[in-house]
Amino acid sequence: MSKIKCQCGHDNPFGTVLCEQCGRPQTEEAKKSNLIDMRYEGSARRSQTYKRSIVDKVWNFFSSVKVGISIIIAVLATSTIGTIFPQKLFVPATTESAIFEYYEKHYGFAGTLYYKLGFYDMYNSWWFITLIGMLGTSIIIASVDRVFPLYKSLKKQRTKRHTSFLKKQRIYAEGIVTDSNSSLVKAEEKLKELRYNVKTEEGALLAEKGRFSRWGPYVNHTGLIIFLFAVLLRTLPGFYVDEQIWLRDGETRAIPGVPGYYLKNNKFIIETYSKEEDATFGQAIDRVGTIVKNYQSDVTLYKDAEGGLPGQSDKMEFVKDYSIVVNKPLSFEGFNVYQMDYRLDELKSMTFQLTEKKTDKSFGEFTVDLLNPERLYELNEGTTVELKEFYPDYGGIEDGEPVTKSPIPNNPAFIFKMVTPSNPEGEISFVAIRQTLETEVNDYKVNFVSAETRDITGLVVRKDKTLYILLLGGIIFMIGVAQGSYWNHRRVWIQKGEGNELFLAGHTNKNWFGLKKELDKVKDYADLPQYEDRQNNEFDKEEMKGDKY
């Protein structure tokens, strides 16, 4: 791109609006405008300069404020959709089919559509992560496109400017004073008193303060970029774990998300308030029945022994015993295991008896382990019972076949084949809670005798290496908010003309009232010409938009 040569002789980069040397307008639009646009100090930005290659087009696309706002709206809209129904993490199901059934059962057609469109696990979906990546890219490119030209312009800004630059400022004055040299000296003195940084050069004065506020938006962007980076890190293995584990009394299972570690639930303990113990809860106990005082899981943590095979139970190495209580998690290797939920009296096993219908003669009892049932049970006098089918959570008949809603034994049902010496071919019986069905009239039946229950503890396994990165991003973001909101960049130019003629101009990125208040003090003290506000005290549109450029 060709350089733009100013009348002062300075060569400006292509796309420059105001000359870097003297401040003269360089574009036809700037020359015709009554007030010049001081965003980025009129410097050339890459997005306004290079538009030929694919890289230029991608850069220009992401540097656009409109594109950035559109991406933000898309992220907010999809995030809102993700809150309509519970996300996958909060659904009490473990398999995909069970999760689908949950949405279909509880939310009908809307739930089915929600699941099929992938909104049930939206925050881990590739397209949501892509949106976050696009937002981060937009923030980075938009910041780089603006911050470097702004930095160079502010660093190189000249004390003496051409009068065309001064005359196109919103705050402007020109006039004859009694003694221009004395006015300049007094103005410098008063501006320093008002904590301006003052530079003088050949009868020209530049007073400036609050320049650091111009970097507020870019500090904001830095905080957002760090925050979004931490969000993306959560999708990588090892940085973020949030898993659930349900443990029955006496059960040992691998800890999800923590390879090589295992947890055994020795005993789940729940304590409730009683009227005798604490009269404070007497009325509440009468109203709701029971009030939980404490619930905890006494657990043992194991890990794979060195040299052993993963999951080899006889070679697991003891780590420690611990009682997990609400807000007192088990901590190890950066992981925390929290007590979150529980279920009482889940069926563990059911005991049945095989009898002859006519005589009520018993051939013995057998017990079915509902989590790991055996297939064949041998009873007295050569009698056997074969478990043909098992439905842990019987949900009725569909297409002529029994179905189970989940693998949890909430409502167990069985199909037994009973083989006796008098009937070696066997008889088939469907047995469920309070229900027995036979394909034909049988001579023998399976009677329910008793059931054994046990409690289940619900634990949550968490690890978050991104927490401090998120916190750092949030702190930096708030620093940028304060930096850009509570301070403003003010500049005052005062230059001598011919004889005792003086030119005065002022600019600020916001809070024009504050700048004018300070200029009134300088004007009265230094006998400066009366300035005018080119906006004629109308509503300040730049201030309404929070123009911090």
Buried (B, 14 or more C-beta within 10 A) or exposed (E): EEEBEBEEEBEBBEBBBBBBBBBBBBBEEBEEEEBBBBBBBBBBBBBBBBEEEEEBEEBBEBBBEEBBEEBBEBBEEBEEBBEEBBBBEEBBBEEEEBBBBBBBEEBEEEBBEBBEEEBBBBBEBEEBBEBBBBBBBBBBBBBBBBBBBBBBBBEEBBBBBBBBBBBBBBBBBBBEBEEBEEBBBBBBEBBEEBEBEBBBEEBBBBBBBBBEBBBBBBBBBBBBBBBBBBBBBBEEEEBBBEBBBBBBBEBBEBBBBBEBBBBBBBBBBBEBBBEEEEEEBEEEBEEEEEEEEEBBBBBBBBBBBEEBEEEEEEEBEEBEEBBBBEEEBBEBEEBBBBBBBBBEEBBBBBBBBBBBEEEEEEBBBBBBEBBEBEEEBEBEEEBBBBBBEBBBBBBEEEEEEBEBBBEBBBBBBBBBBBBBEEEEEBBBBBBBEEEBEEEEEBEBBBBBEEBEEBBBBBBBBBBBBBEEBBEBBBEBBEBBBEBBEEBBBBBBBBBBBEEBBBBBBBBBBBBBEEBBEBBEEBBEBBBBBEBEBBBEEEEBEBBEEEEBB
